[in-house]
Amino acid sequence: MPTSSRAMLSVLTDHGVDRVFLVPGESYLGILDALHDTPAIDVVTCRHEAGAGFMALTDGRLTGRPGVALVSRGPGASNAAIAVHTAEQDGVPMILIVGQVPRADLRREAFQEIDYQRMYGGIAKWVFEATEPGQLAEAAFKAVRISMSGTPGPVVLVVPEDIQQQSVEQHGSRLPAWRAEAHASTRPDDATLQQLRRRIEAAERPLVIAGGCFERAGGREVLCALAEAWQIPVALSFRRHDLFDNRHPLYAGDLGLANPQAQIDAFRDSDLLLALGTRLGDITSQGYRFPDLPRPAQTFVHAYPDAHIVGLHFAADFGLVCDPVELARALTPAETAAIAPARKAWAARIGAIHQAHAAWPRPKPVKGIDFTQVVRALRAQVRADAILCVDAGSFAAPVYRHFGFVPPQRLMSPIAGSMGYGAPAAIAAQLRHPGRQVVCLVGDGGFMMTGNEMIAAVERKLPILFILANNASYASIRIQQEKHYPGRVSGTDLFNPDFAAIARAFGMDAQCIEEPGEVEGALRRGLAANAPAFIEMKTSLAAALPGAERQD
Ligand SMILES: Cc1ncc(C[n+]2csc(CCOP(=O)(O)OP(=O)(O)O)c2C)c(N)n1
């Protein structure tokens, strides 16, 4: 007879889960024991629950099925909260399994008890606290389904410690088949598709805004085919740079934190806006100012698989609850389409604005290393299959603006802007794609949050290159300080350890670079290492602070 935990795990493996990330706890010894009997699951032991959560989140994003993290009750669950929030904002399927106090102690303020419904209710798609051993398999099944349906996101399964190792009923010799049929693809009806095709044909200045739904296998190809067939420029939603060839003449740029006004004005001038697979959230919509609120000035098509999202902020002329990839496929003509003559000039205008914005700037005459130049040198050296795992911080700005991703290159960065994401994300990415090149970019602030997870790269011999931008500051915040409270530095200076020495103590080859002339060689050595490698770059804070060059 299988135990309740074995039954839960076998539902997960049935749905493709082959790896979990955890920090152990006495509240889930039974599940740990069941993992001992589940060789199909690779157990990655982490050093902090935020790290485990970020790894699960990254695995979920790379596989399209839920990434799984296991944590202990109370303190463990609290540490994991950042990843639950990030999975929600990033729209990534994730399952967090939390051990819980025994049933008899529930809601008695027992040692390390938390009511997870209340704690996670606002950020998880579903929180379920099991009370019977027989519920665990069904709960796992629902967790998979809910995390992946509509807008993907996090679910939390709470398992009291006294229901983890009971025998559970079987039907005959097999477990109940908790297995989902594939989703029927949703596609608008033919009449609507016909109308849309006519609108696209007639539009002089159409623009696609594509979002995360195109991340799935084949999505990028469908998006590219749609754009090319109709010669429509494609803008990408916040931090989704890797969905479309950034060097393609039809690439219109991303909608992020630093779009020039002229670009948004040009986008506003479109006469047909196709928002496909994007939630059109805060940053993508430039603070809910593009397109016009509540009714966009142009014909507005919004397609998303979640009815709650379609037309949520902006009233759509065509609000389509459907699979955006299937819609894009259905809208792509088999042969070259008839295109309004003005469209060529429109595409050229949009493309030119993006190219001017994305062009590499000249190095700033500053003391130390201008991180933009590091990103430029990295761009020249990385492989065509590279996965960049980027933490939150101002050091990342040139990645978003200038790097120029070309699929299959991937950008893994937290849309929620969560610091501490980079190092764990790199571990999960390299584990998932052992043959690809993985580079982690992280600031000195973010590294000190979860850099400890780097030890897994040494343990498992993962050839990740970690690049740390050390400007001795929480510079993102310092930049804002300079803007709002000039000259009044408060709480943003950082006193730092010897990072390269830390990396060496972890067992990695490490370099510390202070001069711009050393950057290219250091990157070359790091990328060629074929083993975990670490480069600390002493970067210039002045280069990040416009107008404050002399303060460094
Ligand atoms: C977990 C978390 N805490 C705080 C913040 C606010 N925050 C955003 S960027 C940043 C500073 C990042 O510093 P660092 O990693 O050194 O990179 P830099 O900006 O200096 O390049 C802070 C504190 C955040 N986004 N996430």
The ligand as an SDF file (V2000), in Angstrom:
LIG
                    3D

 26 27  0  0  0  0  0  0  0  0999 V2000
   13.8450   41.5840   -1.8630 C   0  0  0  0  0  0  0  0  0  0  0  0
   13.8900   43.0100   -2.2420 C   0  0  0  0  0  0  0  0  0  0  0  0
   14.2170   43.9390   -1.3150 N   0  0  0  0  0  0  0  0  0  0  0  0
   14.2970   45.2410   -1.6630 C   0  0  0  0  0  0  0  0  0  0  0  0
   14.0450   45.6470   -2.9260 C   0  0  0  0  0  0  0  0  0  0  0  0
   14.1670   47.1080   -3.3210 C   0  0  0  0  0  0  0  0  0  0  0  0
   15.3460   47.2490   -4.2040 N   0  0  0  0  0  0  0  0  0  0  0  0
   15.2320   47.2050   -5.5420 C   0  0  0  0  0  0  0  0  0  0  0  0
   16.7040   47.3130   -6.3030 S   0  0  0  0  0  0  0  0  0  0  0  0
   17.5170   47.4590   -4.8460 C   0  0  0  0  0  0  0  0  0  0  0  0
   19.0090   47.6420   -4.8060 C   0  0  0  0  0  0  0  0  0  0  0  0
   19.7430   46.5840   -5.5540 C   0  0  0  0  0  0  0  0  0  0  0  0
   21.0840   46.6800   -5.1870 O   0  0  0  0  0  0  0  0  0  0  0  0
   22.2080   45.8290   -5.8810 P   0  0  0  0  0  0  0  0  0  0  0  0
   21.8450   44.4000   -5.8990 O   0  0  0  0  0  0  0  0  0  0  0  0
   23.5040   46.1620   -5.2350 O   0  0  0  0  0  0  0  0  0  0  0  0
   22.2020   46.3480   -7.3870 O   0  0  0  0  0  0  0  0  0  0  0  0
   22.4450   47.8560   -7.8890 P   0  0  0  0  0  0  0  0  0  0  0  0
   21.1180   48.5250   -7.9410 O   0  0  0  0  0  0  0  0  0  0  0  0
   23.4140   48.4950   -6.9390 O   0  0  0  0  0  0  0  0  0  0  0  0
   23.0240   47.6930   -9.2570 O   0  0  0  0  0  0  0  0  0  0  0  0
   16.6370   47.4020   -3.7730 C   0  0  0  0  0  0  0  0  0  0  0  0
   17.0570   47.4900   -2.3470 C   0  0  0  0  0  0  0  0  0  0  0  0
   13.6660   44.6470   -3.8630 C   0  0  0  0  0  0  0  0  0  0  0  0
   13.3430   44.9380   -5.1280 N   0  0  0  0  0  0  0  0  0  0  0  0
   13.6270   43.3430   -3.5020 N   0  0  0  0  0  0  0  0  0  0  0  0
  1  2  1  0
  2  3  1  0
  2 26  2  0
  3  4  2  0
  4  5  1  0
  5  6  1  0
  5 24  2  0
  6  7  1  0
  7  8  2  0
  7 22  1  0
  8  9  1  0
  9 10  1  0
 10 11  1  0
 10 22  2  0
 11 12  1  0
 12 13  1  0
 13 14  1  0
 14 15  2  0
 14 16  1  0
 14 17  1  0
 17 18  1  0
 18 19  2  0
 18 20  1  0
 18 21  1  0
 22 23  1  0
 24 25  1  0
 24 26  1  0
M  CHG  1   7   1
M  END
$$$$
